[in-house]
Amino acid sequence: MKVDELREMTTLELTKKIDLAKDELFKLRFQLAVNQLENVGRIKEARRNIARLKTILREYELGISS
């Protein structure tokens, strides 16, 4: 998802997205542990998505984002 699209979301929507992303990361790590994960790059992508979401949420808290 693009950053511009994320910035249009409310804080509640961002919080829900963070929870979903964390759940996805947990599932990916579990798949990795049982050798069922085919694309290990998805873990890195999931971690970056969580960081991106948290950064935008923090911008809202500080009043930086529009």
Z-matrix of the N, CA and C atoms (Angstrom, degrees):
N
C 1 1.435
C 2 1.531 1 109.05
N 3 1.294 2 116.25 1 139.91
C 4 1.460 3 122.30 2 -177.67
C 5 1.526 4 110.86 3 -74.19
N 6 1.319 5 116.09 4 152.30
C 7 1.459 6 121.87 5 -178.69
C 8 1.528 7 110.52 6 -64.34
N 9 1.325 8 117.09 7 -38.28
C 10 1.464 9 120.16 8 179.55
C 11 1.527 10 111.20 9 -61.23
N 12 1.327 11 116.64 10 -39.16
C 13 1.460 12 120.78 11 178.14
C 14 1.522 13 110.56 12 -66.48
N 15 1.325 14 116.52 13 -38.32
C 16 1.460 15 120.31 14 -179.81
C 17 1.526 16 111.37 15 -68.22
N 18 1.313 17 116.90 16 -36.64
C 19 1.463 18 120.32 17 -179.09
C 20 1.520 19 112.65 18 -68.41
N 21 1.315 20 117.59 19 -18.98
C 22 1.462 21 121.39 20 177.82
C 23 1.523 22 112.15 21 -81.26
N 24 1.323 23 116.97 22 -12.54
C 25 1.466 24 121.56 23 -178.15
C 26 1.521 25 111.16 24 -80.05
N 27 1.324 26 115.12 25 158.95
C 28 1.457 27 120.58 26 176.25
C 29 1.529 28 108.71 27 -83.42
N 30 1.325 29 115.56 28 169.12
C 31 1.461 30 119.73 29 -179.82
C 32 1.530 31 111.12 30 -64.93
N 33 1.321 32 117.09 31 -34.29
C 34 1.466 33 120.37 32 178.64
C 35 1.523 34 110.39 33 -65.45
N 36 1.321 35 117.24 34 -42.96
C 37 1.461 36 121.04 35 178.08
C 38 1.526 37 110.94 36 -64.42
N 39 1.325 38 116.68 37 -40.06
C 40 1.465 39 120.32 38 178.45
C 41 1.523 40 110.82 39 -64.13
N 42 1.321 41 116.90 40 -41.13
C 43 1.459 42 121.15 41 178.98
C 44 1.526 43 110.54 42 -62.03
N 45 1.331 44 116.56 43 -42.24
C 46 1.460 45 119.92 44 177.91
C 47 1.519 46 111.02 45 -64.57
N 48 1.331 47 116.67 46 -40.01
C 49 1.469 48 120.68 47 178.48
C 50 1.525 49 110.79 48 -63.74
N 51 1.336 50 116.76 49 -38.90
C 52 1.465 51 120.47 50 178.27
C 53 1.526 52 110.06 51 -62.77
N 54 1.323 53 116.60 52 -43.94
C 55 1.465 54 120.12 53 178.69
C 56 1.528 55 111.33 54 -61.09
N 57 1.333 56 116.60 55 -42.70
C 58 1.464 57 120.34 56 178.61
C 59 1.522 58 111.26 57 -65.20
N 60 1.321 59 116.81 58 -39.16
C 61 1.462 60 120.98 59 -179.73
C 62 1.528 61 110.54 60 -67.48
N 63 1.321 62 117.31 61 -38.83
C 64 1.466 63 120.34 62 177.47
C 65 1.523 64 111.13 63 -65.54
N 66 1.330 65 115.67 64 -38.73
C 67 1.456 66 120.33 65 177.75
C 68 1.530 67 110.06 66 -64.53
N 69 1.330 68 116.45 67 -41.74
C 70 1.460 69 120.55 68 177.79
C 71 1.527 70 110.86 69 -62.27
N 72 1.333 71 116.93 70 -42.53
C 73 1.460 72 120.94 71 178.94
C 74 1.526 73 111.00 72 -62.16
N 75 1.323 74 116.93 73 -40.91
C 76 1.464 75 120.69 74 177.74
C 77 1.526 76 110.39 75 -60.32
N 78 1.326 77 115.84 76 -45.53
C 79 1.462 78 119.71 77 -179.90
C 80 1.523 79 111.75 78 -63.88
N 81 1.325 80 116.06 79 -39.42
C 82 1.462 81 119.42 80 178.50
C 83 1.523 82 111.25 81 -64.74
N 84 1.323 83 117.26 82 -41.76
C 85 1.464 84 120.49 83 178.22
C 86 1.512 85 111.21 84 -64.40
N 87 1.326 86 116.06 85 -37.63
C 88 1.459 87 120.00 86 178.09
C 89 1.521 88 110.25 87 -65.27
N 90 1.332 89 117.30 88 -43.23
C 91 1.460 90 121.00 89 177.78
C 92 1.522 91 110.91 90 -61.78
N 93 1.326 92 116.39 91 -37.99
C 94 1.459 93 120.31 92 178.07
C 95 1.525 94 110.87 93 -64.09
N 96 1.323 95 116.08 94 -39.31
C 97 1.459 96 120.45 95 -177.72
C 98 1.529 97 111.97 96 -66.98
N 99 1.315 98 117.20 97 -32.45
C 100 1.469 99 120.13 98 -179.15
C 101 1.528 100 111.57 99 -101.33
N 102 1.325 101 115.86 100 16.53
C 103 1.469 102 123.19 101 175.71
C 104 1.528 103 113.76 102 58.49
N 105 1.324 104 117.44 103 39.35
C 106 1.460 105 121.02 104 176.69
C 107 1.523 106 112.11 105 -111.43
N 108 1.304 107 117.73 106 -4.62
C 109 1.458 108 121.09 107 -178.93
C 110 1.515 109 109.32 108 -85.36
N 111 1.334 110 115.98 109 123.37
C 112 1.457 111 120.11 110 -178.15
C 113 1.526 112 112.05 111 -90.69
N 114 1.315 113 117.53 112 -35.50
C 115 1.460 114 120.91 113 -177.68
C 116 1.529 115 108.96 114 -114.22
N 117 1.324 116 117.37 115 97.36
C 118 1.459 117 121.14 116 -177.15
C 119 1.523 118 111.91 117 -70.65
N 120 1.316 119 117.76 118 -14.87
C 121 1.463 120 121.49 119 177.14
C 122 1.514 121 112.77 120 -66.94
N 123 1.318 122 116.47 121 -18.57
C 124 1.468 123 120.14 122 178.55
C 125 1.522 124 111.46 123 -66.43
N 126 1.328 125 117.56 124 -28.27
C 127 1.464 126 120.65 125 178.32
C 128 1.526 127 109.36 126 -65.83
N 129 1.310 128 116.22 127 -46.13
C 130 1.462 129 120.95 128 178.49
C 131 1.532 130 110.51 129 -61.47
N 132 1.318 131 116.16 130 -42.11
C 133 1.456 132 121.22 131 179.23
C 134 1.528 133 111.22 132 -63.20
N 135 1.323 134 116.98 133 -41.56
C 136 1.460 135 121.60 134 179.58
C 137 1.526 136 110.96 135 -64.90
N 138 1.329 137 116.32 136 -41.70
C 139 1.466 138 120.30 137 178.54
C 140 1.523 139 111.00 138 -63.23
N 141 1.310 140 116.62 139 -40.67
C 142 1.461 141 120.28 140 179.62
C 143 1.524 142 111.44 141 -68.44
N 144 1.331 143 116.97 142 -36.08
C 145 1.464 144 119.80 143 177.05
C 146 1.521 145 110.74 144 -63.24
N 147 1.324 146 116.41 145 -41.84
C 148 1.465 147 119.88 146 178.37
C 149 1.523 148 110.02 147 -62.85
N 150 1.319 149 117.08 148 -44.35
C 151 1.466 150 120.94 149 178.97
C 152 1.523 151 110.94 150 -62.30
N 153 1.315 152 116.87 151 -41.27
C 154 1.461 153 121.45 152 179.19
C 155 1.531 154 111.01 153 -62.37
N 156 1.323 155 116.19 154 -44.84
C 157 1.456 156 120.73 155 179.37
C 158 1.526 157 111.61 156 -64.29
N 159 1.324 158 116.33 157 -42.90
C 160 1.462 159 120.13 158 -179.96
C 161 1.528 160 111.33 159 -66.34
N 162 1.321 161 117.05 160 -34.71
C 163 1.461 162 120.94 161 178.85
C 164 1.520 163 110.40 162 -65.35
N 165 1.313 164 116.81 163 -44.71
C 166 1.466 165 120.41 164 179.78
C 167 1.518 166 110.33 165 -66.23
N 168 1.326 167 117.31 166 -39.49
C 169 1.461 168 120.72 167 177.44
C 170 1.524 169 110.84 168 -62.53
N 171 1.307 170 116.79 169 -41.05
C 172 1.474 171 121.11 170 178.17
C 173 1.527 172 111.07 171 -66.51
N 174 1.324 173 117.41 172 -36.46
C 175 1.462 174 120.62 173 176.30
C 176 1.530 175 110.04 174 -60.32
N 177 1.333 176 116.25 175 -40.95
C 178 1.458 177 119.30 176 177.39
C 179 1.531 178 111.04 177 -61.82
N 180 1.328 179 116.00 178 -42.59
C 181 1.456 180 120.34 179 -178.34
C 182 1.529 181 111.11 180 -63.01
N 183 1.319 182 116.30 181 -37.34
C 184 1.464 183 120.33 182 -178.94
C 185 1.525 184 112.90 183 -85.69
N 186 1.337 185 116.49 184 -9.44
C 187 1.461 186 120.29 185 179.92
C 188 1.521 187 113.07 186 78.25
N 189 1.313 188 116.97 187 20.62
C 190 1.457 189 121.36 188 -179.33
C 191 1.509 190 111.42 189 -79.14
N 192 1.318 191 116.46 190 -43.31
C 193 1.456 192 121.35 191 -175.84
C 194 1.524 193 110.58 192 -78.66
N 195 1.308 194 115.24 193 153.39
C 196 1.472 195 118.93 194 -177.28
C 197 1.471 196 113.74 195 -80.35
